């Protein structure tokens, strides 16, 4: 059951991040899930030690964990856009 919640929340975080970065038209559900989960890992690696809040990948489902995971997903999309288009947005 925890795995299903992880996929759903990861998909929602990836979708919100793609809306923020204006890449939603280029992504499908599967890519949104990947962006959300990998972005949460990136947020856990970069942001979580600075603020002391876990991510969704660490089994926490709090507002702080969702924000850290969302910021990681936005950073991931900015990096992908930087390599694909030459600009972060």
N, C-alpha and C positions, 0 to 999 in steps of 0.2 A: 504494500500500500504506500509506503514511503517513497518508493521509486516512481509511482504514478504521480504523486504530488510533486516530486522533484521535476518530472518532465513537464507537467502543466505549468508550474510556476516558472520554470526556465523558459518555456514557450512564451508566456506572458511578458516576462522581462525582456526577452529578445524582440518581441513585437513592439513594446513601448520604446525600446532603444532604437529600433529601426524607424519608428515614427519621429523620434527626436532628431535622428540623423538624416531623415528624408530618404531612406533607402527601402521603404516598405513595398514599393511597387516591384522591386527587383527580387524580393525574397518570398519564399513560401513558408508553410508551417514548419517543415522539417528544418530549414535553415534558421528560422526564428528560435527553435528549440536549441539548436547547436550554439547559436550566438548567445543565448541566455545562459547556458551551462558553462561554456568556455569563458564568457564574460564574467561569470561569477567566480570562476577559478582565477582569472586575471585580477579581479577586484580583491579576492582573498589574498593574493600574493602581493599586490601593490598597496591597496587602501586599508585593508583590515588591520595590519600591524600599526598603522598610524592612528586609527580611531578606536581600536580595541573592540570592534564589532565583528562577529562571524558572518559568513555568507550562507546562502541556501545550500551550498555543497557541504557545509559542515553540520547540517542537521538542524539549523536554527531557522525558524519561520517567524521573524519579528520585523518590525518596520525598518530598523537599522540594517538588518541583513538584506532586506529587499533593496534598500537604497544603495548599499555597498555593491550588491550584485548588479544593479542597474548601471551604476557608474562604471563598473568593469566592462559591461556590455557596450556602453557608449564609447569607452576607450578602445575596445576591440574594433568596433565599426569605424572609428576614426583612423586607426592604423590600417585597416583593410582599404579604406577609401584613399588614404595617402599613397599606398602602393599601386592601387588600381587606376586612380584618376590623377594623382599628383597633388591633390588638395585634401585636407582633412574633412571637408564637408562636401 
